[in-house]
Amino acid sequence: MGAIGDFSADGNLDPAVGNCIDNSLSVLMGDGQGHFASPLNFATGDTVQSVASGDFDRDGKIDLVTPGQTSNGVSVLLGNGDGTFQSPAFYVAGSTPFGVAVADLNGDGAPDVVITNFTGASVSVLLNSFHGTTVSLIASLNPAAPSQLVTYTAKVTNRNGDETGSVAFKDGQTTVATAGMTNHSATFSARYSTVGAHAMTAVYAGDSANTGSTSPVLVEYVRGATTTVITTSGSPSLVGQPVMLTATVSSRFGSIPDGALVTFYDGTVPMASAPLSAGTAQYTATALTARNHGIRATYAGTEVFKPSTGVIAQVVGKYSSAIAFTVSGNPSTYGKSLTLTAAVTSAGPIPSGVVIFQDGGVGIGRATLNPDGSATFVKTNLTAGSHTLTATYNGDAATLASASAAVVERINPAITHTTILSSVNPSNVGQAVRFTAGVSSPTTTPTGSMTFMDGPLALATVSLSGTKASYSTTALRPGSHNITAVYNGTTNAAGSTSPLFVQIVK
């Protein structure tokens, strides 16, 4: 009888068969395609009747066991995991053993051996005395900084709690320390002078009753501090101007790896992330508004370099503006429309927003800038006299406010024209005569009063009703009377006198 197992740990099954003639067994390495290499022969010390396999020493490698008829025992060949086996270890088993089987008979997780004996038609059982162990490894600090003390503790356990011996601590494939166990544990302390990652394992060597075991890999990271410095291409800058932000990340523990990200923030708002190259990362900001910005650059760090942040102030200002202010006529006449025009210019974007027009500091109107940066406002009721007119631009997101130079505008009173008529001419003594005067202006509707004159003698002053005034009299004496109507005017309208009207009284 033979055994089959992956004795070389290559994923392919290999057969092991016994040789009765030369007290050996042969192992043939399989290639997984049904083909086998030339046999490797291993001495057993006795005639081989049967072969079985199992991991008797609990090291993860398959071992072989074979009974010996002449020696009344079994030979165990511990596997090396590469298809080869160590010299046999002999164990007394019974009387003329010839058959062998492997099973965990007592439920302790270890494979035991069952032998059938030719003499006496009996069965012998050999319970496995090796106990499986496990190793856990923890670090007092992970990650650690260079020169910090890190203590590693390896704890070995099995189901009986009787493990003794020592633990080897390995950094990768290199054994860095070996320590004896106390209370199932062993410790090792180290300080690291450089940054990097260390694949730490703890290897328990085993003892006479316990198999050896290895802990899972614990990756110890030694992280170095970093410094991030951020600079700007220029501060202050103006709205819309590109600002190149450069973050430089360095560490006294080595070069910062390329590709790690730096994130640029405007206050707490992320703007962009950029990869490092030769320790620097850059981002060009084009949308910074007009104010003081606290710009941050944060290096995210790696497994061996700690994060860091740099801060800088970026002042963004607005463009100055200027106003060319004109008025359509100067001097002008009361009642005429005036067109006030403000053209706002800037070295930056074309200004937008509102222009306030003022007369002596008092607002008289407002207008929104056109796409070309100009605004117009029509004013029709400036009173007669001198007016100090200005235009004030309120500014926008990119442009500062500004005010124009003053324009002194002279408004003359409106020109008027007066006429007079008589209800009857000639008239008789004592007959009622009604004089009607009218006043007009090309720019306004006159208000006020009219005085009727008889030569130098004022007959009466009458308030206008609409644009007319009337006066009736029966007291005119016989003869010729030089009648005129005098419009007395107002602040905004000039006075005027009608042509002479001769009234004949008989």
C-alpha positions as CSV (number, residue, x, y, z in Angstrom):
1,M,0.0,0.0,0.0
2,G,1.2,3.5,-0.7
3,A,0.3,7.1,0.2
4,I,-0.5,10.2,-1.9
5,G,0.2,13.8,-0.9
6,D,1.7,17.1,-2.0
7,F,5.0,16.3,-0.5
8,S,6.9,19.1,-2.4
9,A,4.2,21.8,-1.7
10,D,3.9,22.7,-5.4
11,G,0.2,22.0,-5.7
12,N,0.6,18.7,-7.5
13,L,0.0,15.3,-5.9
14,D,3.0,12.9,-5.5
15,P,2.8,9.1,-4.7
16,A,4.9,7.4,-2.0
17,V,5.3,3.6,-2.3
18,G,7.1,1.0,-0.1
19,N,9.9,-1.3,-1.3
20,C,10.0,-4.7,0.4
21,I,13.4,-5.8,-0.9
22,D,15.7,-3.0,0.2
23,N,13.9,-1.6,3.3
24,S,13.0,1.8,1.7
25,L,10.2,3.8,0.2
26,S,10.1,5.8,-3.0
27,V,8.5,9.2,-3.7
28,L,7.7,10.2,-7.3
29,M,7.2,14.0,-7.9
30,G,4.1,14.6,-10.0
31,D,3.7,17.5,-12.5
32,G,-0.1,17.7,-12.3
33,Q,-0.4,16.3,-15.9
34,G,-0.2,12.6,-15.0
35,H,3.6,12.5,-15.4
36,F,6.1,11.7,-12.6
37,A,9.8,12.2,-12.1
38,S,12.3,9.5,-11.3
39,P,11.8,8.1,-7.8
40,L,13.6,9.5,-4.7
41,N,14.4,6.6,-2.4
42,F,14.5,7.0,1.4
43,A,15.7,4.2,3.9
44,T,13.1,3.1,6.5
45,G,15.2,0.6,8.4
46,D,12.8,-2.3,7.9
47,T,10.7,-4.1,5.4
48,V,7.9,-1.8,4.1
49,Q,4.5,-3.4,3.9
50,S,2.4,-0.2,3.8
51,V,2.8,3.7,3.9
52,A,0.5,6.4,5.3
53,S,1.0,10.2,5.6
54,G,0.1,12.9,8.1
55,D,1.6,16.1,9.6
56,F,2.8,14.4,12.8
57,D,5.0,17.3,14.1
58,R,2.4,20.0,13.2
59,D,4.8,22.1,11.1
60,G,2.6,22.2,8.0
61,K,4.8,19.7,6.0
62,I,3.5,16.2,5.2
63,D,5.3,13.3,6.9
64,L,5.3,9.6,6.2
65,V,4.9,6.5,8.5
66,T,5.6,2.9,7.7
67,P,5.4,-0.3,9.9
68,G,8.4,-2.7,10.2
69,Q,7.6,-6.4,10.5
70,T,11.0,-7.5,11.9
71,S,11.4,-4.6,14.3
72,N,7.9,-4.7,15.6
73,G,7.5,-0.9,15.4
74,V,6.9,2.0,13.0
75,S,9.3,4.4,11.3
76,V,8.3,8.0,11.0
77,L,10.0,10.1,8.3
78,L,9.5,13.8,8.8
79,G,9.0,15.8,5.6
80,N,11.1,18.8,4.6
81,G,8.3,20.3,2.5
82,D,10.3,20.0,-0.8
83,G,9.7,16.3,-1.5
84,T,12.6,15.0,0.6
85,F,12.4,13.4,4.1
86,Q,14.6,13.2,7.2
87,S,16.0,9.9,8.5
88,P,13.4,7.7,10.1
89,A,12.6,7.8,13.8
90,F,11.6,4.4,15.3
91,Y,8.6,3.8,17.7
92,V,7.7,0.4,19.2
93,A,4.2,-0.6,17.9
94,G,3.2,-4.3,18.4
95,S,3.9,-7.7,17.1
96,T,4.7,-8.2,13.4
97,P,2.9,-5.0,12.3
98,F,2.0,-4.9,8.6
99,G,-0.8,-2.3,8.1
100,V,-1.0,1.4,9.0
101,A,-3.6,4.1,9.0
102,V,-3.6,7.8,10.3
103,A,-6.5,9.5,12.1
104,D,-7.1,11.9,15.0
105,L,-8.4,9.3,17.4
106,N,-8.5,11.5,20.6
107,G,-9.8,14.7,19.1
108,D,-6.7,16.8,20.1
109,G,-6.1,18.0,16.5
110,A,-3.0,15.9,16.1
111,P,-2.9,12.9,13.7
112,D,-2.4,9.5,15.5
113,V,-1.2,6.1,14.1
114,V,-3.2,2.8,14.0
115,I,-1.2,-0.4,13.4
116,T,-2.6,-3.8,12.5
117,N,-0.5,-6.7,13.9
118,F,-0.1,-10.0,12.1
119,T,0.7,-11.9,15.2
120,G,-2.1,-12.1,17.7
121,A,-4.6,-10.5,15.2
122,S,-4.5,-7.3,17.1
123,V,-4.4,-3.5,16.6
124,S,-1.9,-1.0,18.2
125,V,-2.7,2.7,18.6
126,L,0.1,5.3,18.9
127,L,-1.3,8.6,20.1
128,N,0.6,11.7,18.8
129,S,2.4,13.4,21.7
130,F,3.2,16.5,19.8
131,H,1.0,19.5,20.6
132,G,0.2,22.1,18.0
133,T,1.1,25.7,18.9
134,T,0.2,29.2,17.6
135,V,2.2,32.4,18.0
136,S,0.7,35.9,18.1
137,L,2.9,39.0,17.7
138,I,2.0,42.5,18.8
139,A,3.9,45.8,18.9
140,S,3.7,48.4,21.6
141,L,3.8,51.2,19.0
142,N,2.8,51.1,15.3
143,P,3.5,53.2,13.5
144,A,6.6,54.5,15.3
145,A,8.9,57.4,14.8
146,P,12.6,57.0,14.3
147,S,14.5,56.4,17.6
148,Q,11.3,55.5,19.5
149,L,11.4,52.4,21.5
150,V,9.2,49.6,20.2
151,T,8.6,46.5,22.2
152,Y,7.4,43.3,20.5
153,T,5.6,40.6,22.5
154,A,5.2,37.1,21.1
155,K,2.7,34.9,22.9
156,V,2.8,31.1,22.3
157,T,-0.3,29.1,23.0
158,N,-1.4,25.4,22.8
159,R,-4.3,23.5,24.2
160,N,-2.2,22.2,27.2
161,G,-0.3,25.4,28.1
162,D,3.0,23.5,28.6
163,E,5.1,25.1,25.9
164,T,8.7,26.0,26.8
165,G,11.8,27.1,24.9
166,S,12.6,30.3,23.0
167,V,11.2,32.6,20.3
168,A,13.2,34.1,17.4
169,F,12.2,37.5,16.2
170,K,12.7,38.1,12.5
171,D,12.8,41.3,10.4
172,G,12.1,39.8,7.0
173,Q,14.4,36.8,6.7
174,T,16.9,38.1,9.2
175,T,16.8,37.0,12.8
176,V,17.3,40.1,14.9
177,A,16.9,38.6,18.4
178,T,16.1,35.3,20.2
179,A,14.4,35.4,23.6
180,G,13.4,32.8,26.2
181,M,9.8,32.5,27.1
182,T,8.3,33.6,30.5
183,N,4.6,32.9,31.1
184,H,4.1,31.7,27.5
185,S,5.5,35.0,26.2
186,A,8.8,36.4,24.9
187,T,9.7,40.1,24.3
188,F,12.2,42.0,22.2
189,S,12.7,45.8,22.0
190,A,14.2,47.8,19.1
191,R,14.8,51.4,18.0
192,Y,14.9,52.3,14.3
193,S,17.1,55.0,12.9
194,T,15.5,55.2,9.5
195,V,12.0,55.3,8.1
196,G,10.6,52.3,6.3
197,A,8.5,49.1,6.7
198,H,9.6,46.1,8.6
199,A,8.0,42.6,8.1
200,M,8.3,41.3,11.6
201,T,7.5,37.6,12.6
202,A,8.0,35.6,15.7
203,V,9.2,32.0,15.3
204,Y,8.6,29.5,18.2
205,A,11.2,26.7,18.0
206,G,9.1,24.1,19.7
207,D,10.2,21.7,22.4
208,S,10.0,17.9,23.1
209,A,6.2,18.0,23.4
210,N,5.2,21.0,21.2
211,T,5.6,21.7,17.6
212,G,7.1,25.0,16.4
213,S,5.0,27.7,14.8
214,T,5.4,31.1,13.2
215,S,3.2,34.2,13.8
216,P,1.5,36.1,11.0
217,V,3.6,38.9,9.6
218,L,3.3,42.2,11.5
219,V,4.3,45.1,9.3
220,E,5.9,47.7,11.5
221,Y,5.9,51.2,10.0
222,V,8.5,53.7,11.0
223,R,7.2,57.1,10.0
224,G,9.2,60.3,9.8
225,A,7.9,63.8,10.3
226,T,7.5,66.1,7.3
227,T,7.4,69.8,6.7
228,T,5.2,71.4,4.1
229,V,5.9,75.0,2.9
230,I,3.6,76.8,0.5
231,T,4.6,79.8,-1.6
232,T,2.6,82.0,-4.0
233,S,3.6,83.5,-7.3
234,G,2.6,86.9,-5.9
235,S,0.5,88.5,-3.2
236,P,-1.4,90.8,-3.5
237,S,-2.9,89.7,-6.8
238,L,-5.9,91.0,-8.6
239,V,-9.2,89.3,-9.4
240,G,-8.9,86.9,-12.3
241,Q,-5.1,86.9,-12.3
242,P,-3.6,83.3,-12.2
243,V,-1.8,82.6,-8.9
244,M,0.7,79.8,-8.9
245,L,0.7,77.9,-5.6
246,T,3.7,75.8,-4.9
247,A,3.9,73.3,-2.0
248,T,7.3,71.9,-1.1
249,V,7.3,68.8,1.2
250,S,10.5,67.7,2.9
251,S,11.7,65.4,5.7
252,R,15.1,65.0,7.4
253,F,14.5,61.3,7.3
254,G,14.7,61.0,3.5
255,S,13.2,62.0,0.2
256,I,9.4,62.2,-0.2
257,P,8.3,59.7,-2.8
258,D,6.9,61.0,-6.1
259,G,3.2,60.6,-6.7
260,A,1.9,61.3,-3.2
261,L,-0.9,63.9,-3.2
262,V,-0.9,67.4,-1.9
263,T,-4.4,69.0,-1.5
264,F,-4.7,72.8,-1.8
265,Y,-7.5,74.5,0.3
266,D,-9.0,78.0,0.3
267,G,-9.8,78.1,3.9
268,T,-11.6,74.8,4.5
269,V,-12.8,74.4,0.9
270,P,-10.6,72.0,-1.2
271,M,-9.6,73.5,-4.6
272,A,-7.5,70.8,-6.2
273,S,-5.1,67.9,-5.5
274,A,-1.7,67.6,-7.2
275,P,1.0,64.8,-7.2
276,L,4.4,65.5,-5.8
277,S,7.4,65.4,-8.1
278,A,10.9,65.8,-6.6
279,G,9.2,67.1,-3.4
280,T,7.0,69.8,-5.0
281,A,3.4,70.0,-6.2
282,Q,1.8,73.0,-7.9
283,Y,-1.7,74.3,-8.6
284,T,-2.7,77.5,-10.5
285,A,-5.7,79.2,-8.9
286,T,-7.7,81.4,-11.3
287,A,-11.0,82.0,-9.5
288,L,-9.9,83.6,-6.2
289,T,-12.3,86.4,-5.2
290,A,-11.4,89.8,-3.9
291,R,-10.6,89.2,-0.2
292,N,-7.8,87.9,2.1
293,H,-7.5,84.1,1.5
294,G,-5.9,81.6,4.0
295,I,-4.4,79.1,1.5
296,R,-3.4,75.7,2.9
297,A,-1.5,72.9,1.3
298,T,-1.9,69.5,3.1
299,Y,0.4,66.5,2.4
300,A,-1.5,63.3,3.0
301,G,1.5,61.3,4.0
302,T,2.4,57.7,3.3
303,E,3.0,54.6,5.4
304,V,6.5,55.9,6.3
305,F,6.1,59.7,6.1
306,K,3.7,61.6,8.4
307,P,1.2,64.2,7.0
308,S,1.9,67.9,7.3
309,T,0.3,71.3,6.3
310,G,1.6,74.6,5.2
311,V,-0.4,77.9,5.3
312,I,0.0,81.2,3.5
313,A,-2.0,84.4,3.1
314,Q,-3.1,85.3,-0.4
315,V,-4.5,88.9,-0.7
316,V,-6.7,89.4,-3.8
317,G,-7.6,92.9,-4.6
318,K,-9.9,94.6,-7.1
319,Y,-9.0,96.7,-10.1
320,S,-9.2,100.5,-9.8
321,S,-11.7,102.3,-12.0
322,A,-12.2,105.7,-13.5
323,I,-15.3,107.6,-14.7
324,A,-15.5,110.0,-17.7
325,F,-18.6,112.0,-16.9
326,T,-20.3,114.3,-19.4
327,V,-23.6,116.3,-19.5
328,S,-25.3,117.0,-22.9
329,G,-25.6,120.8,-22.7
330,N,-24.0,123.5,-20.6
331,P,-25.5,126.0,-20.1
332,S,-29.0,124.7,-20.5
333,T,-32.5,126.0,-20.1
334,Y,-35.0,125.0,-17.5
335,G,-37.3,122.3,-18.9
336,K,-34.8,121.0,-21.4
337,S,-33.8,117.3,-21.1
338,L,-30.2,116.7,-20.0
339,T,-28.4,113.5,-20.8
340,L,-25.9,112.5,-18.1
341,T,-23.4,109.9,-19.4
342,A,-20.8,108.0,-17.3
343,A,-18.2,105.8,-19.0
344,V,-16.5,103.5,-16.4
345,T,-13.1,102.0,-17.4
346,S,-10.8,99.6,-15.6
347,A,-7.6,97.7,-16.4
348,G,-9.4,94.5,-15.6
349,P,-12.7,93.1,-16.8
350,I,-15.3,95.5,-18.2
351,P,-17.0,97.0,-15.1
352,S,-20.6,96.1,-14.4
353,G,-23.0,97.4,-11.8
354,V,-24.7,100.7,-11.0
355,V,-23.8,104.4,-11.4
356,I,-25.4,106.9,-9.0
357,F,-25.8,110.5,-10.3
358,Q,-25.8,113.3,-7.8
359,D,-26.5,117.0,-7.6
360,G,-24.5,118.5,-4.8
361,G,-24.2,115.1,-3.1
362,V,-27.9,114.3,-3.3
363,G,-28.9,111.5,-5.5
364,I,-31.0,112.4,-8.5
365,G,-31.0,109.1,-10.4
366,R,-29.2,105.8,-11.1
367,A,-28.5,103.7,-14.1
368,T,-27.1,100.2,-14.7
369,L,-23.9,100.0,-16.8
370,N,-24.3,98.7,-20.3
371,P,-22.0,95.8,-21.6
372,D,-19.6,98.4,-22.8
373,G,-19.2,99.9,-19.3
374,S,-21.3,103.1,-19.9
375,A,-24.5,104.3,-18.3
376,T,-26.9,107.2,-19.2
377,F,-29.6,109.0,-17.3
378,V,-31.9,111.7,-18.6
379,K,-32.8,114.6,-16.2
380,T,-35.5,117.1,-17.1
381,N,-36.3,119.1,-14.0
382,L,-33.2,120.7,-12.7
383,T,-34.1,124.1,-11.3
384,A,-32.6,127.3,-12.7
385,G,-29.2,128.1,-11.2
386,S,-25.8,126.3,-10.8
387,H,-25.7,122.6,-10.1
388,T,-22.6,120.6,-9.1
389,L,-23.2,117.2,-10.8
390,T,-21.2,114.0,-10.2
391,A,-21.4,110.3,-11.1
392,T,-20.4,107.6,-8.6
393,Y,-19.7,104.0,-9.5
394,N,-20.5,101.5,-6.8
395,G,-18.0,98.8,-8.0
396,D,-18.5,95.1,-8.6
397,A,-16.8,91.8,-7.7
398,A,-13.7,92.7,-9.7
399,T,-13.7,96.5,-9.7
400,L,-13.3,99.2,-7.1
401,A,-15.8,102.0,-6.7
402,S,-14.9,105.4,-8.0
403,A,-16.3,108.9,-8.4
404,S,-16.1,111.4,-11.3
405,A,-14.9,114.9,-11.3
406,A,-17.7,117.4,-10.8
407,V,-19.4,119.1,-13.7
408,V,-20.9,122.5,-12.8
409,E,-24.1,122.8,-14.9
410,R,-25.7,126.2,-15.4
411,I,-29.5,126.1,-15.9
412,N,-31.0,129.3,-17.2
413,P,-34.7,130.2,-16.6
414,A,-37.1,129.2,-19.4
415,I,-37.8,131.8,-22.1
416,T,-41.4,133.1,-22.2
417,H,-43.6,135.0,-24.6
418,T,-46.7,137.1,-23.6
419,T,-49.7,138.2,-25.7
420,I,-52.7,140.4,-24.9
421,L,-56.2,140.9,-26.5
422,S,-59.2,143.1,-25.7
423,S,-62.8,142.0,-25.7
424,V,-63.9,145.2,-27.6
425,N,-61.9,148.0,-29.3
426,P,-62.9,150.8,-29.6
427,S,-65.1,151.0,-26.6
428,N,-67.4,153.6,-25.1
429,V,-67.0,155.4,-21.9
430,G,-68.4,153.3,-19.1
431,Q,-68.5,150.2,-21.3
432,A,-66.9,147.0,-19.8
433,V,-63.7,146.0,-21.5
434,R,-62.1,142.6,-20.8
435,F,-58.3,142.2,-21.4
436,T,-56.9,138.6,-21.7
437,A,-53.2,137.8,-21.6
438,G,-51.5,134.5,-22.4
439,V,-48.0,133.3,-21.7
440,S,-46.1,130.5,-23.4
441,S,-42.6,128.9,-23.3
442,P,-40.9,126.3,-25.6
443,T,-39.5,124.3,-22.6
444,T,-42.1,124.5,-19.8
445,T,-45.6,125.6,-18.8
446,P,-45.3,128.9,-17.0
447,T,-47.0,129.6,-13.7
448,G,-47.3,132.6,-11.5
449,S,-49.1,136.0,-12.2
450,M,-49.7,138.6,-14.9
451,T,-49.8,142.4,-14.3
452,F,-51.9,144.5,-16.7
453,M,-50.5,148.0,-17.4
454,D,-52.0,151.2,-18.8
455,G,-48.9,153.0,-19.8
456,P,-46.9,153.2,-16.6
457,L,-50.0,152.6,-14.4
458,A,-50.5,149.1,-13.1
459,L,-54.2,148.3,-13.4
460,A,-54.2,144.9,-11.7
461,T,-52.1,141.7,-11.0
462,V,-53.9,138.5,-11.7
463,S,-52.8,134.9,-11.1
464,L,-52.6,132.7,-14.1
465,S,-55.3,130.2,-14.7
466,G,-53.6,127.6,-16.9
467,T,-51.5,129.8,-19.1
468,K,-53.9,132.8,-19.2
469,A,-55.0,135.7,-17.0
470,S,-58.0,138.2,-17.5
471,Y,-58.8,141.6,-16.2
472,S,-62.2,143.6,-16.8
473,T,-62.7,147.3,-16.2
474,T,-65.4,150.0,-16.9
475,A,-63.3,152.9,-15.7
476,L,-61.3,153.7,-18.8
477,R,-61.5,157.4,-19.7
478,P,-62.0,158.6,-23.2
479,G,-58.9,158.6,-25.3
480,S,-56.1,156.2,-26.3
481,H,-54.7,153.8,-23.7
482,N,-51.3,152.0,-24.2
483,I,-52.2,148.6,-22.6
484,T,-49.5,145.9,-22.0
485,A,-49.5,142.6,-20.1
486,V,-46.4,141.8,-18.0
487,Y,-45.7,138.2,-17.1
488,N,-43.9,138.4,-13.7
489,G,-41.9,135.2,-14.1
490,T,-40.8,132.6,-11.5
491,T,-37.4,131.1,-10.4
492,N,-37.5,128.8,-13.4
493,A,-39.2,131.0,-16.0
494,A,-38.2,134.4,-17.1
495,G,-40.6,137.3,-17.2
496,S,-41.9,138.8,-20.5
497,T,-44.1,141.7,-21.7
498,S,-46.7,141.6,-24.4
499,P,-46.5,143.9,-27.4
500,L,-48.3,147.3,-26.9
501,F,-52.0,147.2,-27.4
502,V,-53.8,150.5,-28.0
503,Q,-57.3,150.6,-26.5
504,I,-59.5,153.4,-27.9
505,V,-62.3,154.8,-25.6
506,K,-64.9,157.2,-27.0
